[in-house]
Amino acid sequence: MGLLKGYTRQEVSWMMYDWANSVHSVIVVTILPIFFDTVADHTADAVSSMSTWGYATSIAMAIVAIAAPFLGVFGDLRGMRKKLFTAFLAVGVLACAGLAFTPGMDFTSSTAAAGRTATTILVLYIVSVVGFDASCIYYDAFLTDVTTEERMDRVSTLGYGLGYIGGSTIPLVIFLVMNAVGIPTLTCLTVIFALTAVWWAVFSIPLLKNCEQKGGKPYQKGAVAASFREVGHTIREIIADKPMLLYILAYFFYIDGVHTVINMATSYGTNLGLDSTGMLLALLLVQVLGLPFCLLYIKLSEKFGARSMVGVGIGVYMFICVFAFFMKSLWQFWLLAVLCATSQGGIQALSRSMYGRLIPDKERSGEFFGFFDIFGKFSSIIGPALVGFVSALAADAILRRQGLTAATATPEQVEAVNAAAGPYGILSVLLVIGAGALIYFLALPRAMKKAQTGK
């Protein structure tokens, strides 16, 4: 592939993990919510499907966020990074394999059966997200092992680009083709969840084979206890490093907009009553456009700097939050998809490489990326939970205004209430991404200038 010419075998193998794990991002994060919403319609509390999905996402992120610093520290022990990566990769793959059985469960016979199916989906979803995000802590930490500081922006961004043309696109095309030729939807779901597990596992092999941890602390008696103490030391280091602290705080908020839009897009569209096939085709467009926009971000970051291009991405996502509030029809969802495609990969990739350059001790990259991940995951708790809370609050207010409750409303009334409440949940995300923008554009430049000049 000419696109990879000039990259080392280790760099290409590392980038291939984006090709591998992106299948989780598009199938589990975007198709599964549509299936869950269908199952939730048969449960006793169909009115809260969007908020339930938001809370489940927040629980998954909370688990990883709390564990991330310790996982990162353990990954810096010599020889442990790949072992821990493999373990969490296996957890995620097995959870996706389990999801392949859920479309075959009986969820239409009674509300109790639907409730069991919904619970099974949520548990497997949470486990898959934990496996995905925990493996990414070690994947991110491998970045400092496989490339140089000067090449980080290009390697990190092209990794996201490969994910778009691989795991994010091909499995989604397969799912859409199966639907188009008339294969029953539940059968399509079974096949695509199984394919997700296989795809993720198979295309992770290059990283497992060719990428090795450089350096690391040797394991000695008491190393585990010392690792826990190291977490406190790293916290003090980050607090003392003003540019790094402010960057992480800004990232904490602005990446919330990115993750929340990714995690809640199809759930939100479904609540608005948009056609699921049309939404999936729009998401396919995101993946097709993802690579060229990632390459564009690489070129522009070389000219204007990674910091400027991350700032552009923040501005785009602030506009997306406002635009989504007014979205009513499928063509607007398509326009929203194009807006996401322009910056989704670029902002995440350049954020990762910017942080990699800020790490003072590259041999402790797992530890520092553990903290980077905890801020990213805690922001991902706030966003979906905020969407869920505000949506539920708005839905309850609308029901009361109409003299209804979730129990007395008809299915048609529930659908109308969800459609009316959802936009307020999406708009609330602007609060957190706006906070990140203030830190990124105002406080961070002053701190970086002071650190460089000493004034």
Secondary structure, 3 states (H helix, E strand, C coil): CHHHCCCCHHHHHHHHHHHHHHHHHHHHHHHHHHHHHHHHCCCCCHHHHHHHHHHHHHHHHHHHHHHHHHHHHHHCECCCHHHHHHHHHHHHHHHHHHHCCHHHCCCCCCHHHHHHHHHHHHHHHHHHHHHHHHHHHHHHHHHHHHCCHHHHHHHHHHHHHHHHHCCCCHHHHHHHHHHHCCCCHHHHHHHHHHHHHHHHHHCCHHHHHHCCCCCCECCCCCHHHHHHHHHHHHHHHHHHCHHHHHHHHHHHHHHHHHHHHHHHHHHHHHHCCCCHHHHHHHHHHHHHHHHHHHHHHHHHHHHHCHHHHHHHHHHHHHHHHHHHHCCCCHHHHHHHHHHHHHHHHHHHHHHHHHHHHHCCCHHHHHHHHHHHHHHHHHHHHHHHHHHHHHHHHHHHHHHHHCCCCCCCCCHHHHHHHHHHHHHHHHHCHHHHHHHHHHHHHHHHHHHHHHHHHCC
